[in-house]
Amino acid sequence: MCHVIVTCRSMLWTLLSIVAAFGELIAFMSADWLVGFPRIPEAKIGHHGSPEPYRPTLGIYGRCIKVTGHRRGILCGPYAVHFGEIASGFWQATSIFLAAGILLLCAVAFISVFTMCFQSIMKKSIFNVCGLLQGIAGLFLILGLMLYPAGWGSDKVVAYCGPDASPYKLGLCSLGWAFYTAIGGAVLTFICAVFSAQAEIATSSDKVQEEIEEGKSLICLL
């Protein structure tokens, strides 16, 4: 018989797991990792006055630039069609580690939705298994984020950040929101890994067992 067990700690863990997965996924797909130095686009023929400067953005495999004559002005898309075209070997390694971490986080986020009905898998606590996977994912994310600044000396980054750009030195660029989101997601991943133990304790408490023995199939505890 399936017992639906809902506690504050298990629901909070599920919510945080989903937020961590989506936050890392959105950051990885974004082109706002680096914000380039201000530049002035070419003026259209017959256009009076100087155009306003803009700051292009560069992601791990994508970029946003201003294109004269484009309907929306800003054109965003991948600059790397193939994996080998990513700006540097360090960024290639970053993309591998981040992708591996995000894959694990998405798997845990999917599984966490079903922890209300299933609290164990192969006689192992599903919360402990998910916590272990989140810990491994967090290590992948940290490795990727540590390697990312080592690629700032690539030709692609120099074109966006000026000749002073070098590994671990931004030059004229600044860090975009995607980088900070990725860091926040990595920290939240480790928090979820630790908090999974609390979720497991909450769903296997004596009070829950008493509710099960009374024959209740839906158990909600604060």
ZAMARGU-4260 file (C-alpha; in steps of 0.2 Angstrom, whole numbers, plus 5000, padded with zeros to 4 digits):
<rodrens>
0) 5000/5000/5000 | 5006/5017/4995 | 5007/5029/5010 | 5008/5048/5005 | 5019/5056/5018
5) 5020/5075/5017 | 5031/5085/5030 | 5037/5103/5030 | 5055/5097/5029 | 5052/5085/5015
10) 5042/5097/5005 | 5055/5111/5008 | 5069/5099/5002 | 5059/5095/4987 | 5056/5113/4983
15) 5075/5118/4986 | 5080/5103/4975 | 5069/5109/4960 | 5075/5127/4962 | 5094/5122/4962
20) 5091/5112/4946 | 5082/5125/4937 | 5094/5139/4943 | 5109/5129/4937 | 5101/5125/4920
25) 5095/5143/4917 | 5113/5149/4921 | 5121/5137/4910 | 5110/5141/4895 | 5112/5160/4898
30) 5124/5171/4888 | 5126/5183/4903 | 5142/5176/4911 | 5153/5190/4905 | 5148/5208/4901
35) 5160/5216/4889 | 5166/5234/4888 | 5155/5247/4881 | 5155/5249/4862 | 5146/5260/4850
40) 5137/5251/4835 | 5139/5256/4817 | 5126/5270/4813 | 5113/5267/4800 | 5115/5277/4784
45) 5104/5292/4785 | 5103/5290/4804 | 5106/5307/4813 | 5115/5307/4830 | 5127/5295/4838
50) 5120/5278/4842 | 5120/5273/4861 | 5134/5262/4867 | 5130/5245/4872 | 5139/5230/4881
55) 5139/5213/4873 | 5138/5198/4884 | 5147/5181/4882 | 5142/5164/4889 | 5151/5148/4889
60) 5144/5143/4872 | 5133/5158/4868 | 5134/5177/4866 | 5123/5192/4864 | 5128/5206/4852
65) 5119/5222/4844 | 5116/5220/4825 | 5112/5235/4815 | 5096/5232/4806 | 5090/5218/4816
70) 5072/5219/4821 | 5075/5218/4840 | 5093/5226/4840 | 5101/5213/4851 | 5105/5196/4843
75) 5108/5181/4855 | 5113/5164/4850 | 5127/5151/4851 | 5144/5156/4844 | 5150/5138/4846
80) 5140/5126/4834 | 5151/5111/4839 | 5159/5107/4856 | 5176/5110/4849 | 5172/5128/4845
85) 5169/5133/4863 | 5181/5147/4867 | 5195/5137/4877 | 5199/5120/4883 | 5195/5126/4901
90) 5178/5131/4896 | 5175/5114/4887 | 5180/5106/4904 | 5168/5118/4913 | 5154/5114/4901
95) 5157/5095/4904 | 5157/5097/4923 | 5142/5109/4924 | 5132/5098/4912 | 5136/5082/4923
100) 5131/5091/4938 | 5115/5098/4931 | 5110/5081/4924 | 5111/5074/4942 | 5102/5089/4949
105) 5088/5087/4936 | 5087/5068/4940 | 5085/5072/4959 | 5072/5085/4956 | 5062/5073/4946
110) 5064/5059/4959 | 5060/5071/4973 | 5042/5074/4967 | 5039/5055/4970 | 5046/5055/4988
115) 5029/5058/4995 | 5024/5041/4990 | 5040/5031/4990 | 5053/5034/5004 | 5065/5019/4999
120) 5073/5012/4984 | 5081/4994/4985 | 5080/4995/5004 | 5089/5012/5004 | 5082/5028/5009
125) 5078/5038/4994 | 5082/5054/5003 | 5100/5048/5007 | 5102/5042/4989 | 5097/5059/4982
130) 5107/5068/4995 | 5123/5058/4989 | 5119/5062/4971 | 5117/5081/4976 | 5134/5080/4985
135) 5142/5073/4969 | 5133/5086/4958 | 5139/5100/4969 | 5157/5094/4967 | 5155/5094/4948
140) 5148/5111/4949 | 5162/5118/4960 | 5175/5110/4948 | 5167/5118/4933 | 5166/5135/4941
145) 5184/5134/4947 | 5190/5130/4929 | 5179/5144/4921 | 5190/5159/4925 | 5205/5150/4918
150) 5198/5152/4901 | 5197/5171/4902 | 5214/5172/4892 | 5206/5165/4876 | 5205/5175/4860
155) 5186/5175/4862 | 5186/5183/4879 | 5200/5195/4874 | 5189/5201/4860 | 5175/5205/4872
160) 5186/5211/4887 | 5201/5219/4879 | 5219/5215/4878 | 5222/5215/4897 | 5210/5200/4899
165) 5220/5184/4905 | 5217/5169/4915 | 5208/5174/4932 | 5209/5192/4926 | 5193/5200/4918
170) 5201/5215/4909 | 5187/5227/4904 | 5173/5215/4907 | 5162/5212/4922 | 5154/5196/4928
175) 5136/5194/4923 | 5121/5187/4933 | 5123/5170/4926 | 5139/5167/4935 | 5132/5172/4951
180) 5117/5162/4949 | 5128/5147/4945 | 5138/5150/4961 | 5121/5152/4971 | 5115/5136/4963
185) 5131/5126/4969 | 5129/5132/4987 | 5111/5128/4987 | 5115/5110/4980 | 5126/5107/4995
190) 5113/5114/5007 | 5100/5102/4999 | 5113/5087/5001 | 5114/5091/5020 | 5095/5094/5022
195) 5091/5078/5014 | 5095/5069/5030 | 5082/5080/5039 | 5069/5076/5026 | 5073/5057/5029
200) 5071/5059/5048 | 5055/5069/5046 | 5047/5055/5035 | 5052/5041/5046 | 5048/5048/5063
205) 5038/5039/5076 | 5023/5050/5073 | 5023/5045/5055 | 5024/5027/5060 | 5010/5029/5072
210) 4999/5037/5058 | 5003/5022/5047 | 4998/5009/5060 | 4982/5018/5062 | 4979/5014/5044
215) 4980/5031/5036 | 4986/5033/5018 | 4988/5052/5018 | 4999/5058/5032 | 5003/5077/5033
220) 5014/5083/5047 | 5021/5100/5051
</rodrens>
